[in-house]
């Protein structure tokens, strides 16, 4: 239980109607969960404006309402707190409710189109390899030190974020890493958090179904750096065309990393294989269990963040040599006949290009690449033909298939992808709606020395069709297909 007056010190209300001296049982933003003596924050969501539920939560016994617009009828026993932005207020109230846990951790946020999960996860792993307890909020799974907590969002809502951070503090964690999605930044889910540092990976086309324009997408990412405090670091990839733009307004200490230019933290690929890379980091060579230039960028960011967190450089390099790839990110499997399978979460045109370039960089002309790729339903349709075009350009054979069709017809999604193929690409491309059969067919096409890339779903262990999630794990199917060769 908390005092309403104490909670309100976290925000700057424009107007308060009613008593502040009252106990609050819990903080809620879901009207269905409100009970007696709760405080309800009415947030204007993407599809629903929670202000319309204010009469219902007052009937449920809410003690206080935080809103942007006061309801026409004011109940005498309810305290109304009018604010400029309810979403921002929710984040700050959630932090206050849980004792501002982010201030008790060295919290690093990672944003960008690609690389968020890998970079955040590796920072978490680096902390633990150094003997510290750490937490992680990511697309794949949340962790409170070694306790795994399943997740279905890249960045949870403010109440969940702060509860998890509080649990990390209670568990003795001193570090935490989290992915910061563009949706979360735009919806102010990270409001009220105190970050020790922020990392920008890259920006390519994604989520335009939500942001509508690339400029809006950029601004959503940039807003994360705009809220960093002066004591934090802002580490950006200056090889990306918007790398410097991303941190231009930040109050944090500005730092850079690069594979091509002069930067604070410089990486260089010396030798690359399907099972690892010899990498140079500020002139120090280290063998890592990752492949591809895009992973070299991720690892350079991790190296830079580790140094900025104050860890000893030599110790950092030793820890990096022990890191292992994140589930579903360039996971490799090999058949008895010499065919290699690669499962990767690549679900944007740029991510597909990165993975295929990484494979080709290792193979050279000594093997073929056969790519299985689809596109998710109810998502940015504009990237579908681009993904198919890029897959065909960089592969020897392509199999177009279903990803998570969600509420769309799989055949139509595949047709949208086929629209990006020219005549030459069509001769090397087939379409198989059933994802399992597509993976098996791609494997049957392969000869010893070839690589079968299965892109799009990575760590996911389900396929969503018409609102129902069916068990489907690319890794399981790839291993089964390779065993059948």
N, C-alpha and C positions, 0 to 999 in steps of 0.2 A: 504494500500500500504506500502511496506517495501523497504528499500535500499538493493541491492544485497550485497554490502560490509558489511553491518551490519549483514545480515543473515549468511555470510560466516565466521563470527567470531565463530560460533558454531561448525565448523568442521575444519579439517586439510587437505586441498586439497593437492594432490601430484603435481598437475599442473593446472594452470589457463591460458586459452588462450582467450584474449578479455578484454573488459572493465569491471571493477567491480563497477564503479560509474554509476549505472543505476537503475531506479525504477522497482520494481517487483509488479505486480498486484495480483497474487496469486501463491500458491505452489501446484503442482499437481504431482501425481504418476500414474494417469490414462490418457493415451494419448488422449482419447476421450473427456476429459474435458479441454484440453489445449486451451487457446486463447491468444490474443496479450499481450505481456509483462509478460507472466507467466514464472515461473521457473519449469522445468520438471525434475524429478528424475527418471532415468532409472534403475529399480530394476530387478534383475534376479529372477523371480518367480519359483514356483515349475513346472508349465507347460508352462509358457511363459516368454521369455526374452525380457523385454521392450526396450532393446537397439535397437531392430529392428524397433521400432517406431520413432526413433530420426528424420529421414528425414520428417516424417509426422508432427511432432510437430513443426519443424522449419518452414514448410509451413504454419502452423496455427498461426505463429507469436511469438513463444516462444522466450523470451529474453535471457534465459540461460538454459543450460543443465548440469545436474550432472550425471556423468557416470563412469563406471569402465574402459571402453575401448573407445577411441575416434573414431568417425566415419571416414571413408575414406575421405569424403568431408566435409570441414569445411566452414560454412556460415560466411561471413564477419561481419554481424550485430549481431551474436549470441556469447555469452560468454560460453565457455566450461570449466567445472570444473571436472577434473579427480580425483577420490577418490579410496581408496583401497576397500571399501565396500559400495555400494549405499544404501543398506537397513539400515545400521547403520547411514549413512549420512541423510537419510530421517527422521529417528526418531529425530535426533538432530536438523535438520532444522525445523521440525514440532514444536518441543518444543520452539525453538527460535521465530518462526512465531507467536505463540500464547502467547508470553511473559513468557515462562517457568512457566506455571501454577502449575506444580507439586512441585515447590519450595515454593509455597505460601500455600500449603496444607500439612497436615500430611497424607501422602499416604502410605497405607499398602497393599502389594501384597500377594496373597495366591496362592501357587502352590501345586501340588500333584495329584494323580490319582482320589481319591475320597475326598469329603468334601470341595472342593473349594467354591462352591456356598453357602453352608450353613455358612461356616466360614466367608467369605467376607460379606455376607448379615447381619450376626449377629453383626459384628464389626460396620457396618453402622448403624444398629438399636441401638446399645449400645451408639454410639455418640449422636444420636438424643434423646434417652431417658435421656441423660445427659444435654439436653438443647442446644446442638450445632447443627449447620447446617452441613449436610454431603452429600457426593455423593457416588454412587455405580456403578461399571461396572461389570456386571455379565451375566451368561448364560441366566437367567430368564428374567431380565429386567435391563436397566440402569436407575439410578435415579439422578436427581439434586435436592437435598433435597427431597421434596415430589412430584416433577414432574417426572412422569414415561415416559421413552423414550424406545420404543420397540427395541429389538436387535435380531440379528440372528447369532451372533458370541460370543464365550466365551470371547475372547480378540480382540477388533477391530483393524483396521489399525492405524498407528501412527498419521495420520491426524485427524481421528475421535477421538482417545483417547485424543489428546491435545485440540481439540475443546471442547469436553465435560468437560475436566478438567478446561479449561478457563471459560466455562459457570458456573461451580461450584463456581469458585472464584468470578465471577461477582455476583452470587446469595448469596454470603456471607458465603459459606461453608468453614469450617476450617479443616475438616477431609474428607478423601475419602478411600474407600476400593475397590480393584479390583482383579478379578481372573486373574492369569497368566498361560495360557495354555502352554503346551510343544511346540505346533506349534508356538505360539507367541514368546516364548523365542528363539527358533531356527531361526525364521525368523526376529529376532531383532526388533519386533514391539514395544518393551519397551525401545529401545535405546533412550537416551536423557532424560528419566524420573528420577526424584530424589525421592527415597523411604525413608520413615521414618522407615519402617520395612518390613520384609518378613517372611512368615510362610510356613513351609513344613508340609503337612498332612501325606502322605503315598505314596508308589510306588508299584503298581501291574500292571499286564499286561494290556495294552491298546495302541491304536494308532500305533501298529507295522506295519500296512499297510503303514504308513507314515515314521516312524523312522527306520523300517526294523529290528533293533535289540534292545534288552532291554537295552544294554549299551548306545546306542545312545539316547534312551528315557531318561535314567538317566542323561546323560550329558546335555541334553536340559533343564531339570529341574534345574540341578545344576548351569547352566550358569546364572540363575536369581540371585542366591545368590552371584555369583562372581562379579556382578556389584553393589552390595549394598555398600554405602559409610560407612566410619568408624563411623559416627554419628548415623547410623541406628542400628536396632536390627535384628538378624536372629534367629527366634524361630523355633526349630525343634522337631519332634516327635522321641524321642530316643527309643521308643518301635519298630519302624520300622527298618528293618535290614540295610537300607541305610540312616537312619536319621542323623547320625554323619558325614557320607561321604558327604551328601548334603551341609554341611556348612564348610567343611574342608579348603576351599580356600578363604572364605569370609573375608573382612576387617571389617565387622560389628561386633557388640557385640553379642557373641554367647550365646544363652539361650536355655533351654530344657523344654519339658513337657512330662508327662508320666502317665499311669495308673498302671504301674507295677514296675517301677524302681525309684531310687532316682533321683529327677530332681528339677529344679527351680520352676516348677509349677506342682503339683501332683493332679490328680483327682482320685476319687474312687466312684463306683456305690454302694450305700447302699441299695436302694430298687428300683425296676423297674416295671412299669405298661405300658399298651398299650397307656395310655394318659399322661405319665410323669415319672420322675425319681427323687429320692432323691439322690443328688450328694454331695460329699465332695470335696472341692477345697482348698488345702493347710490347711486342717483341719477344714474348715468352711462349715457347711451344708447349702445347698440351694435346694429348690424344683424347678425343671425346667419342662417345658412342652414338653420334648423330650424323646424319648425312644431309647434304644440300646447302646451298648458299643461304637459303632462308633460315635454316637452323643455325648457320654461322652468325647471322644477324641476331637471332634469339639469344645465343650464347654470349655474344659480345655485350648485349644489353644486360644479361645476368651478371657478367663479369663487372661491368660498370656499376651496377646497382650494389653489388657486393662490396666493392671498394668504397662507394659512397656511404654505405651503412657502417663503415669503419672496420671491416674485417681485414686481417692481414693478407697481403697480396699472395705470398707463397702458399699460405693455407688455402686461399681461394682457388688457386690453380690445382692443388691436390684434390680438393673437393669436386671440382668440375670434371676431373677425370673419372670420378665415380658415379656421375649422374647417368641415369638411364632414360630413354624416351618415354614420353607420356603415352598412356593407353590410347591406341587408335591414331597416333601421330607417327607416320612412317614406320609402322610395325612390319617387320619382314618375316617371311616364312619360306621354307625351301622344300621342294619335293625331292624324292630319291632320284628322280631323273634329271635334276639340275635346273628346274624351273623355279624362279623366285617370285613369290607373291608379296605385294606391298599393300597394306591397308592404311588409308589416310583420310582424315576428316575434311580434306579439301572440298569446299562446297561453294567457292566463288571462282570466277575466271582467273584471277591472279593467283589464288592458292593452287589451282590445277596446273597453271604454268610453272609455278615454283617447284612443285613435286616432280613434274615431268622433266624439267630442266635438270633437277638433281639426279634423276635416274639416268638421263642421257649423258650427263657429265661423267658418270661412272662407267656406263656401258660403252660409250664411244660408238663404234660401228660393229661391235662384237656380238650384239644381240638385238632383238626386237622388243618394242614396248607395245603391249596390248592393254588398252585402257577400258575399264568398265565405269561408266559415269551416268548419273541421272541428275535431276533437279527437284527440289522440294515443292510441294503444292502450297497454295495460299501464301506465296512469298514473291519477291521481285521477279516478275516474268521477263523483264528486259535482259537479265543475265543469262537466260537459258540458251539462246542461239550463240552467244559469245562463248559460253562454256563448251558447247559442242564443237565450235569452230577451233578453239584453242586446243582441245583434246585431239582433234583430228590433225591439226598442224604439227603437233609434237609427238604423235604416236604413229606406229605402223598400222595398227588395227584398232578400231573403236567399237565397243558394244554399248549402245544407249539403252538405258533401262529405268526402272522406277527407283526413286529414293524414298521419301515419305510423301506420298501423294496427298495425304490429308483429305480434304473435301473435294479435290479435283479428280478428273478422269485421267488415269496414268497415260493413256494413249495420246491425249491432247498435250500433256506436258512434253512427251517425247516428240510429238509433231512440232512443238514450239522450238525444241532443240534442233531438230532436223532442218529447220528453216535457216540455220546458220551455216549449213554445209554447202560447199560448191560441188561441182560435178566430180572433181578428182577425189574429194573427201568422201563423197557418197559411195564410191566404188570400194572404199576401205572400211565402211561403216555398216553395221547391222543393228537392228533394234529388236530387243527381246523384253517384253513387259515384265515377266517374272524375274525378279532380281537374282534368285538362287540359280535359275537356269542360265541367266546371263553370265554369272560368275563361272559356272561349270563349262559353258561354251567357250568363254575366253581362255580358260585353262586348257581345254582340248586343242585350241589353236596354237598353244605355245610349244616351242621346241626347247631342248636343253640350251641354257644360256639366255633365254628370253625372260622378260619381267612382265608379270600381270599386275597392273595397278588397279585396285578397287577403291574408287574415290567417293567421298561424299558423306558417309555415315560414321566412319572411324570408330569411336568408343561406344556408340549407341548400340543397345542390345534389343532394339525393337524397330518395327516398321509401322508407321501410323497410317491407317486407311479408314476413311469415313468416321473419324473420331475414336477409333479403337486401335490400341497399341498391341500388335502381335509380336511375339518373340522373333527376333531376327538379328543375328550378330555376324557382320561381314567376316570377322576373324574366324569364327567357327566354320563358316561356309567355305572360306578360302582354304583352311587346313583340310577340310573334307575333300574339296575338289583336287587339291594337290596330291593327297593320298591316293586318289583314284587313277592318277596318271601311270 
